[in-house]
Every structure is written in C-alpha cells, then in structure tokens.
Amino acid sequence: MKSYNFRVVIEEDNFEDGREAYHAHCPALKKQGASTWGNTIEEALKNIQEVVQLIIAELIEDGEPIPEGPESEVKILSEPHVVVNL
C-alpha cells in the first residue's frame, strides 16, 4: 500500500461584491480539473480534499495511472500515513 500526498494551493479569491472566498487547487491534478473554493480556508481545504479523493477514485476505476510527480507536487510513501493539517 502506498500513501500519496498531493500539494494544494489555497488563495484569496473575493466574490465580485467583495465578500471573502478562497480558491483551492491541486497542481498535480490540474489536467483532471482539481479545483474548488470555500467561504473559509478550512472549507476550501475540505473541498479540495474531497475533489482529490474523487479524482483518484475515478483514475483507479478507469485504470489510469495516479500522477507521481513532479516531486514538488506529489510525495509518495511506501507505507500508510495519516496527514493532519493545522
């Protein structure tokens, strides 16, 4: 079993009326459309985690390879790990 750690980017992205929002995306999965948003940083992070999980599940179902690079965007560990975001 491998653990995949995908880097995500979260940026401020206000609505047209000035309300705060946050855009989140995963560069390693850009081709697959790994992008979302949230009203808070925490919500954007939760949403991008769900998007990444859905994309990976779809890649596996379709028999497609899971992106393994570049190393700055994807870290692959040879055993199970748990990631905690603070």
Secondary structure, DSSP 4 states (H G I P E B T S, - for coil): --EEEE--EEEE---TTS---EEEE-GGGGGGT-EEEESSHHHHHHHHHHHHHHHHHHHHHTTPPPP---TTTEEEESS-------
